[in-house]
Amino acid sequence: MSKGPLKPGSTAPNSGQYQQIGPRGGAGKEVTAVRGKPLPPTPTKGTTYTLVDPTKNKSGRA
């Protein structure tokens, strides 16, 4: 799991489903992100991302 909230535009540390967390803590929609690629922009300022479901693969890395 990620070590904390990630800002839009930052590089995704792991591939998987990331949930948007609003500025007041509300959960938003989930987006799919690929490890090493930037996270997409959010509709509201102050919204961050949290990894909720890492991708499972057969190489042993999440």
N, C-alpha and C positions, 0 to 999 in steps of 0.2 A: 504494500500500500504506500501511497505517497506520504511524505513527511509533513505535509501541511498544505494549506491552500495554494493553488497555483494561479498566477495571473494570466489573462488572455495574452497570447503572443509568446509566452514562454515555451520552451521546448518540453514536450511530453517525456517524462522519465521512463514510462512503460506504455506499451500498447494496451488499449482497453476502452471501457466505457467510463467517461468522466461526467459527473453531474455538476450543473451550475448551482452555485450557492449565492444567493442574493446578499446585498449589503446588510440586511437585517436578519440573515440566517435562514431565509426560506429556500426550499429546494426548488430548482428549476428543471428544465429538460436535460436529458442526457445526450451526449455527443460521443462519437467514436473517434479516437485519436490514435495515431501511429507513433511509436517510440522514435524520438529524434526529430519529429516534425512539430511546428508551432501549433499551439492550441488556437482555435478560432476566436474571433471577436465575440463579445457578449452584447446583448441589447441594452444593458443598463450599466452605468458607471459603478464601480465598486464590486461587481460580480466576479467571483473566482471559481475555480474548478477543483474538484476532489475526485480521486480515482475510486470508483465503487465496484468495478468488475474487471480485473485484469484479464487479458487474453491468455488462454491456456493453449500451449502448443507442445509438441512432442520433443522439442530440443532440450527441455528441462529449464528453460528460462521463461519467466513470466513477462 
